[in-house]
Amino acid sequence: MKTAELCRLAAEKGGYWKKDVRECLLVHFPAALVEGLKRDGKVRLKGVGVFFLASPPGKRREGVYVRFRPSSLLLKRLNMGTTAATTTAASDNGGDDNGGGDDNNDDNTGDTDDSGDGKPPAGGGRPSLPDRRAPAGSLS
């Protein structure tokens, strides 16, 4: 999948502007990844996997190499033939790399408040995003 397709898909699924998704994927994520790898040598993304610094693959090769180890949750999604967008990635089912549970004791019923009634919080789901397009008269 090309970058433009990935940005369009993520924007549709998340309800964001394509421009913002593209900026996040191509500017902010790589910068944060570099910073994390420099600091700790390992970056863990829950439900996605681990990026880590690795030794060069050959004796005569030099430089810095980054490897990726996918999480078991990501592999399950890929093996089931579903995409991350169709499965409920936000309904944390305790699927970090070691299979442990989370601390918030949710029952994965879709509610995001802690009332335990299984209903989403009042006021609906995702807050509306501000319109970031320039006004009609501006030249930017």
Helices and strands as residue ranges (DSSP letters): H 3-14, H 18-23, I 24-28, H 29-40, E 42-45, E 49-54, E 65-70, H 72-80
